[in-house]
Amino acid sequence: MHLATEHVSITSPYFVPDEALLSAITTAAHRGVRVELFVGEEADQFLVGHAQRSYYSGLLEAGVVIHLYPAPAVLHAKYLTVDDTVGVIGSSNMDFRSFALTYEVMLLGFGGALVRRLQEHDDEQRAASRVLTVAEWQQRPWHRRYVDNVCRLTAALM
């Protein structure tokens, strides 16, 4: 039986992970798991959008592939898949508020049509999105980095 994870795909309009989730994602990427994150190129909420972007450097350095869904569309899907075996879909964002404060509903499925359909959606998003590169991310101006990091400080309050 093969138990090692090979691929994880996360789609979230508001990706503001706590330290445990961030550590799990970057650790997986460092040990060779292909981790893909699908997020919108532009967020529909200023604070959350900038807080989300404050995590990109660490994710990119760990080897996470960040797909930016083109603006002005707002990517609002909320799901993840693990290999061909697990799919999770529902109303929860990848942020503190969704995990600890609000009443969110998620469906966990093992294999079958659910996982296949979510992976097909990944393929559609992958075709429509562009990959954010480390070089591109490092070239952004200092004032954007500053705003991103200040907004990150408020992440637990959002």
C-alpha positions as CSV (number, residue, x, y, z in Angstrom):
1,M,0.0,0.0,0.0
2,H,1.3,3.4,-1.0
3,L,0.9,5.9,1.8
4,A,3.2,8.8,0.8
5,T,1.4,11.9,-0.4
6,E,2.5,13.1,-3.9
7,H,0.2,16.0,-4.7
8,V,-2.0,18.5,-2.8
9,S,-4.1,21.1,-4.4
10,I,-5.7,24.0,-2.4
11,T,-8.2,26.5,-3.8
12,S,-9.3,29.4,-1.6
13,P,-10.3,33.0,-2.2
14,Y,-9.0,33.9,1.3
15,F,-5.8,32.1,2.1
16,V,-4.5,33.4,5.5
17,P,-3.1,30.2,7.2
18,D,-2.3,30.0,10.9
19,E,1.2,28.8,11.7
20,A,0.2,25.1,12.0
21,L,-1.3,25.1,8.5
22,L,1.5,27.1,7.0
23,S,4.1,24.7,8.5
24,A,2.2,21.7,7.2
25,I,2.1,23.1,3.7
26,T,5.7,24.2,3.5
27,T,7.0,21.0,5.2
28,A,5.1,18.9,2.6
29,A,6.6,21.0,-0.2
30,H,10.1,20.7,1.2
31,R,9.8,16.9,1.4
32,G,8.8,16.7,-2.3
33,V,5.0,16.8,-2.3
34,R,3.8,18.9,-5.2
35,V,1.7,21.6,-3.5
36,E,-0.4,23.9,-5.7
37,L,-2.3,26.9,-4.4
38,F,-5.0,28.5,-6.5
39,V,-5.9,32.0,-5.5
40,G,-7.2,35.1,-7.2
41,E,-4.8,37.6,-8.8
42,E,-6.8,40.3,-7.0
43,A,-8.8,39.9,-3.8
44,D,-12.2,41.4,-3.3
45,Q,-11.2,42.5,0.3
46,F,-8.3,44.8,0.8
47,L,-7.0,43.5,4.2
48,V,-7.4,39.9,3.4
49,G,-5.9,40.2,0.0
50,H,-2.8,41.9,1.3
51,A,-2.5,39.5,4.3
52,Q,-2.7,36.6,1.9
53,R,0.1,38.0,-0.2
54,S,2.3,38.3,2.8
55,Y,2.6,34.5,2.8
56,Y,3.7,34.1,-0.8
57,S,7.4,34.5,-0.3
58,G,7.6,31.6,2.2
59,L,5.4,29.5,0.1
60,L,7.3,30.1,-3.1
61,E,10.7,29.5,-1.3
62,A,9.3,26.1,-0.1
63,G,8.4,25.2,-3.6
64,V,4.6,25.7,-3.5
65,V,3.2,26.5,-7.0
66,I,1.0,29.5,-6.8
67,H,-1.6,29.9,-9.6
68,L,-3.1,33.4,-9.9
69,Y,-6.6,33.4,-11.3
70,P,-6.9,36.5,-13.5
71,A,-8.6,39.6,-12.4
72,P,-11.2,41.0,-12.6
73,A,-12.8,37.6,-11.9
74,V,-12.9,36.6,-8.2
75,L,-12.0,33.1,-7.5
76,H,-14.4,31.9,-4.9
77,A,-14.1,28.1,-4.9
78,K,-13.1,26.5,-1.6
79,Y,-11.7,23.0,-1.8
80,L,-8.7,20.9,-1.6
81,T,-7.6,17.5,-2.9
82,V,-4.9,15.1,-1.8
83,D,-3.6,12.8,-4.6
84,D,-6.5,10.9,-6.2
85,T,-7.9,9.8,-2.8
86,V,-9.3,12.8,-0.8
87,G,-11.4,15.8,-1.7
88,V,-12.7,18.4,0.7
89,I,-15.2,21.1,-0.4
90,G,-17.4,23.5,1.4
91,S,-17.8,27.0,2.7
92,S,-14.6,27.3,4.8
93,N,-11.8,29.6,3.7
94,M,-8.2,28.9,4.6
95,D,-8.1,31.4,7.4
96,F,-8.4,31.8,11.2
97,R,-12.0,33.1,11.1
98,S,-13.3,30.2,9.2
99,F,-11.5,27.6,11.3
100,A,-12.3,29.1,14.7
101,L,-15.0,31.7,14.7
102,T,-17.6,31.1,12.0
103,Y,-19.9,28.2,11.4
104,E,-18.6,26.6,8.2
105,V,-19.6,23.4,6.5
106,M,-17.2,21.1,4.7
107,L,-17.7,17.8,3.0
108,L,-14.9,15.2,3.1
109,G,-14.9,12.6,0.3
110,F,-12.7,9.6,-0.4
111,G,-12.0,8.9,-4.1
112,G,-14.7,8.6,-6.7
113,A,-16.5,11.2,-8.7
114,L,-16.0,14.1,-6.2
115,V,-12.2,13.9,-6.3
116,R,-12.2,13.5,-10.1
117,R,-14.5,16.5,-10.5
118,L,-12.4,18.7,-8.2
119,Q,-9.2,17.7,-10.2
120,E,-11.0,18.6,-13.4
121,H,-11.8,22.0,-11.9
122,D,-8.0,22.3,-11.1
123,D,-7.2,21.6,-14.7
124,E,-9.6,24.4,-15.8
125,Q,-8.2,26.8,-13.3
126,R,-4.6,25.9,-14.2
127,A,-5.4,26.6,-17.9
128,A,-6.9,30.0,-17.0
129,S,-4.3,31.1,-14.4
130,R,-0.7,32.1,-14.5
131,V,2.0,30.8,-12.2
132,L,3.6,33.4,-9.9
133,T,7.4,33.1,-10.0
134,V,9.9,33.8,-7.3
135,A,11.6,36.3,-9.5
136,E,8.4,38.2,-10.2
137,W,7.5,38.2,-6.5
138,Q,10.9,39.5,-5.5
139,Q,10.6,42.5,-7.8
140,R,7.5,44.0,-6.3
141,P,8.1,47.4,-4.7
142,W,8.9,47.9,-1.0
143,H,5.7,49.7,-0.3
144,R,3.6,46.7,-1.4
145,R,5.6,44.4,0.9
146,Y,5.1,46.9,3.7
147,V,1.3,46.9,3.2
148,D,1.2,43.1,2.9
149,N,3.1,42.6,6.1
150,V,1.1,45.2,8.1
151,C,-2.2,43.6,6.9
152,R,-0.7,40.2,8.0
153,L,-0.6,41.5,11.6
154,T,-4.3,42.0,11.5
155,A,-5.0,38.5,10.1
156,A,-6.2,37.0,13.4
157,L,-8.8,39.8,13.7
158,M,-10.3,39.3,10.2
